């Protein structure tokens, strides 16, 4: 259990280095809680700028019960890299907040165009987000910071994206 109000962002694994290929494999990341209003919880962050393979990981039980943010929980956050492959991962998010603004994402791609070409391949993953959104926040299975889908590799297949009962605040893709 890792609980804190003192750290703004709790991250299970954070990679931000230029390697030929970084592999993040066979990890269980769970039971994190940021109790501050500005807290964020992220299971895995990959910021490149090299290539990454994220495979066979289990991410869940990330909590920010007092967070005031439209995206305070992220199972997997991709912020950069030339090529990132997600294979056989399971992300299960079920958060809530007592604040008036709360949102979360099972997987979030925030591609940084200054790093260069990007290629994301998703295969055989389970991305479930059953969080309770508040205010203008949304519960999202697959969030992207850009509308461009050119970086979503066409060989991506066999993924389960679920964000609860469909509605204006429960979205598969945002």
N, C-alpha and C positions, 0 to 999 in steps of 0.2 A: 504494500500500500504506500502510495506517495501522495501526500496531501500538503498543500501549501497555499498561503495567500500572498507570500512574499515574491514569488516568481511570476512574471507576466505570462510566459509561455512554457508549459511543461511538454517536453518532447521525449518519447521513448528512444528513438534512434534518429539522429540528425547527420546526414552526409552532405558536406559542402566542400568537396575537394576535387581536383582535376586528376582522376585516375583513368587508365585506359578503359577498364570496366570494373565497377564496384558491385559486389553481390551482397544483397541483404536477404538472408535465407533462414528459414526454420526458427523464427522468433515468436514468442508469446508476449504481447505488449498489452497490459490491462491493469485496471485498478489505479488509475491516476485521477486526482481531483484537485482542481485549482479553485480555491474558495473566494478569491478576490473578485471584485466587479470587473476588473480588466483582465481576468485570467483567460487563457486559451489552452486547450489540450490537443496535442497532435501525436498520433501513434508513430508514424514514420514520415520524416521529411527527407526528400532528395532534391538537392539544389545543383547537382552537377559541378562544373560544366562538362564533365566526361559522360560516359555511358553508365547505365545502371540496370541491374537485374534485381527485381524485388519479387521473391518467390516463396511460396509455402509459409507465409506468416499469418498469425492470428492476432487481430487487433480488436479490442473492445473494452467496455466498461471505463470509458473516458467521461469525466464529469466536470461541469462548471456550473454548480447550482446557483451562483449569484452573478454570473457573467451578464454583461450588458454589451452584446455584440451580435451582428447579423450572421457571423460565422465563427463561433467560438470553439467548436469541436470539429476536428478533421481526422479521419482514420488514417488516410495516406494523403500527403501533400507533395505535389510535384511542382517545383519552382524553376527547374532548369535542367540542362543536360542535353547532349546531342541525341541520345537514344535511350529511352527507358522502357523496359519490358516488365509488365506485371503479370505473373503466372501463378495460379493456384493459391491466391490469397483469400482470406475471409476477414471481412470487416463488419462488425456488428455494433452500431451506435444506437443508444437509447437514452439520450440526455434530456435534461429539462433545466429551467432556471426560474428563480422567483422574480427576476427582473421583468421589465416591460418590453425588452428586446432580446431575442435569442434565436439563433439559427445554427445549423450544423451541416456537415458534409461527410459522406463515407469516403469519397475520393475527390480531391480538388486539384485541378491543373491550373497553375498560374504561370504560364510560360513567360519567360523573360527573353524578349527578342534581342537583347544585347549580347546574349550568349551565342546565338547562331542557330542553324537548322535544328529542328526538333522532330523526333519521331517517337510516338507513344503506341505501344502494342499491349493490349489487354487480352488475356486468354484464360478461360477457366477460373474466373474469380467470382466471389460472392460479395456484393456490396449492399448491405442492408442498413437503413437508417430509419429508426422508429422514434426519433426524438419528437418532443412537443415544441413546435415553434411558437414564438411570442412576437407581437407587434408586426413589424415588416420583415422579420426573420423568416427563413424558409428551411424546411427539412429536405435535404437533397441527397440523392444517391450519387450522382456524377455532376460536379460543379466545375465550370470553366470560367476563367477570368476574361476570356476572349470568345467571340462568336465563331472564329475561324476553326474549322474542323480538319484542315489540311494535315495537321500533325497527328491525327488519330489514324493509325495504320490500318489499311484495309484488310489485313490478315487477322485483325482482332475478332474474336469469336467466343462463343460459349460462356458468356458472362451473365450473371444474374444481378440486375439492378432493381432495388426495391426501396421505396420511401413511404411505406404505409398506404393508407387509403388515399387514392388520388384526390387532389383538390388544389386550390390556389396556393396553398402553403406546403403541400407535400408533393415534391416533384422528382421524377426520375432524372431529368436533365435540366440544368439551370445555367 
